[in-house]
Amino acid sequence: MDKEHYQQLIRRSIEDLDRSLKDLQERYIRAALFLGYARDAVKNSGDNLMNYVTHTEEAIYIPQIVDTSVQYYHALKAEVDDQSEKASFSDRRIRAIASSAASVTTSTGAISDATGYSHIVLFDNTAITLEDHRDEYGRRFSQLSPALGKTYKSIDESLYTTMSDPERSALFLARHAFDQLLDVLAPIDDVRRSPYWKLKSKNEDENPNAVWRIERIKYATSIHVKDESRSNTLIAQANQILSVYNTLNKAHVRGTIDQNVAIKAVRSMKFYLEDWVDALEDGPYMI
């Protein structure tokens, strides 16, 4: 009896099955991401329309604009319901639905802008472009650290595919991604040996050897960002970055998290992370 033969047979069979299961799992996660983008986009378009109705001085146009938008929502809902009734989803159809939802945000955003009471439109491109953006930055972060790349990509996965308390999970991941970036660019021991660190007084910190995040940020920008003006801008943004970071720390608070605050904090931290990786393109961590 060749036991090794059967061990290898079992191992190969399990690996093949696991690979197929992983591929199917990732397919469903990707579809869930597109649907999450769609839900966010539709909510934003609704906010834009409400903003228009509230602030427009030309109320005569309200029925024309609102009625056509509502007809669109009804049509998209019918398409979504049609997909829900089918035994298996269509990847292509899910992407098309998400892109349609994203495009309506842009059009309603233009209407909202006309009132002078506009707000940032996050979905100014198709959902496919948003996903490409996520994949591209995930790849670039992975070149800095494979763990960081995975954490960055998991932020959206948590926010858009998790049904139970997704904001809290996304907050933890966004904060963790920021910490991982600092671990790569500003190791604590290196910062402590640099001119950006100082011994702390008892009034400042219980630990005199503590390394503050602001010190790590200043070290990282000065050491790793080649462009001086970009480096200065990032350093000037340090306090704002830490303000966002402190908002992310609210994930520790038990009870209900303010959904809007949490989502804005997560997105802000993602923008900061992406700014950093963009700034590193011309530095020693060029990617």
N, C-alpha and C positions, 0 to 999 in steps of 0.2 A: 504493500500500500504506500503510494507516494503522497505523504501528507503535505509536503511543500507544494505539490501540484494543486491540491485542493485548496490550500491556503491562498495561493495566487489566484485561483479561479474565483474564490469568494471575494478577494480584494478587488479584482478587476470588475466583477459584476456590480459590487457595491459602488465603486467609483463611477462606473458608467451610468448607473441609475441615479446617483447623487448629482452627476453633471446634468442629466436631463431634468431632474427636479429643480435644480438651481436655475437653469435656463427658463423654465416655466415660471418659477417664482419671480425672477427678474422681469419677465414680460408683464406679469400682473402688477408688480410694483411700478413699472414705467407707465402702464395704463392708469394706475391710481394717481400717479403724479400729474398726468395730463388732466385728469378729472379734477384734481385739486386746484390746478392752475385755472381751469374753467370756472370753478365755483368762486374763486377769488376775483376773477375778471368780471363775472356777472354781478357780483356784489358791488364792485367798483363802478360799473356802468350804472347801476341803480342809484348809487350815491351821486353820480354826475347828473342824472336826470332830476333827482330830488333837489339838487343844488340849483339847477336851471329853473325849475318851477318856482322855487322859493324866491329867487333873486331877479328873475327877468322882469324888465319893464315893458316888454312887448308880449303881454299875455295872449294876444290873439293867435300867436304861433304855437301855443302850448298843445292844443289838441292834435295838430298835425305831427308834431315831433313825438309826443308821448304815445299817441295811438300807433304810429308805425313801429316804435320801439317795442311796445307791448305785443304787437303782432309778431315781431321777430322772436321775442321770448317764448311765445306760445309755439311757434314753429320749431324752435330749438328744443323745447320741452318734449314735443311730439317725437322728434328724432331720438332724443335720449330715452324716452319711454319705449320706443321701438327696439332700441338696442338692449334695453333691460329685459325685454320679453324673450330675447333669443338665448339659446342654450350657451353659446360662446360669443364672446365679444370680438369685434373686428378692430385690430390695431389701427388700421388706416382710418376707420370711421371715428374712433375715439380721438385720434389726433385732429381730424377735421372738426369735430365738435369743439375741442379745446381751442383751436385756432379761430373758429368763428366767435367763440365767447371772448377771446382776447381782442379781436378786431372791433367788437362792439364797444369795448371800453374806450378805444381810441376815438371812435366817432362820437360817443356821448361826451367824451372829454372835451372835444372841440366845441360842442354845444355849451357845455358848462363854462368853458373859457370865455365864451361870448358875454357872459353876465358880469365878468370881472371878479367872480368869486370862485376861482379855480383852485384845484389842489393837485398834488403830484399824481400823475397817471403812471403806475408802475408797469402796466401791460401795454407798452407802446409797440409791441411786436407780437408775432404769432407765438403760440405756446411751444411750437417746435423750436423756434429760435431760443426761447427761454431754456428749454431742455438742453439744446446744444451749448448754450452759455454755461450751464451747470456742469456739463460733461467736460468742457474745455478747462474751466477753472479747477475742476476736480483732478484732471490730469496734471495741471501745473502744480497744484499743491502736493500731489503725490510725488513729484520730483523732489520737493523739499523734504517730505516725509510721507511714506505710504500711509501711516496712521492718520496724519493730518488730512490727506486726500479723502480717505474714507469718512472721516468725521465731517468734513465740509459737505460731501455729497449726502450724508445721512440727515443733515439739517432739514432739507426740503422733504426728504422721505418721511421724516417724523412729522413735519408740519402738515403735509398734504395726504399722507396715507394712513396716519394713525387716527382712529376714531375716538379714543379715550384720552382726554386731556392732552392733545397734541402740542399745545403752546408750551406747556411745562417741559416736555421732552425736548422740544426745539430750543428752548432757552438754555437748558443744560448743555446741549450739543454745541450751540453757538459760543457759549462761554468757554467750553472745553477746547474748541477749535482755536480760539484766541490764545489760550494758555499754551497749546501745542506749538503755535507759531512763535511765541516768545521763547519756548524751550529750544527751538531750532536756531533762532536768530540772536537770542540774548541769554545764553546759559548763565545761571546765577553766579557761578564761580568766576566766569569771565567778567561779568558786570561788576562784581565786588572788587576786582583788580583794576578796574577802569576809573577814569576821572569822573564818571557819571554817577558814582556811588559815594556815599558818605556814611560815617558811623552815626547811628541814631542816638539822640538823647532820650532820657526816660520819659520826657513829655511827648516825644514823637512816636516812640514804639517801645513796647515791653522788651523786644529783642533788639539789642544794639547793633547786631549784625544783619538785621532784616534787609532784604533787597526789595524795594518797592517797584510796582509795575511801571510807574512813570520813569524810573531810572532805567528799567529794561527797555522801554520804548525809545528813550533818548539814545541809549547805547545802540540799539538795533538800527535806527535810522542813520545815525552817524557812521556806523561801521559798514553797513550793507547797502545803503542807497547811494549810488554813485553821483547822481544829479543833485547838486547842492541845493538848488531852489526847491526841488521835490522833497529833499530831506528836511529842509526848514519848514515846509508846509506840513509834513507829517508830524514833526515835533510840535508845531503850533496846535495841531489837532489832538495832541495827546490827552489833554484834559477832557475834551469832548469824547474821545474814545473811552476813557475811564468812566465817564458819566454813563455811557451806554453799557459798559461792563457792569457798573453798579446796578443798573436796571435789570440786567440779566440775572444778577444775584437774587432778585426777588423770587426766583424760582424756588428758593429755599423756604419761602413763606408758605405755611400750610393754608388750606382753604382755596377758594376760587381765585384764579389769576385773571386780571383784567385782560381780556382777549386782545383788544385793540392795542394796548400798551405793549403786550408781549410780542405781538406780531411785528409792530414797528421796531421794537428793540432788536428782534432777531434779524430783520431786514437791514437795519442800520449796521449791525455787527458784520453781516455778510458783505455789505458794501465796503466797510473798512478793511476786511480781510482781502477783498479783491483789489482794493487800492494798493495794499501792501505788495501783493504778488505782482501787480503791474509795475510798481516802482523798482522791484528787484530785477527787472529784465535787463537793465544796463549795469547791474552791480555784480559782485562776486558770486551771487546766487542766481546768475542769469539763467532763465528757464524758457 
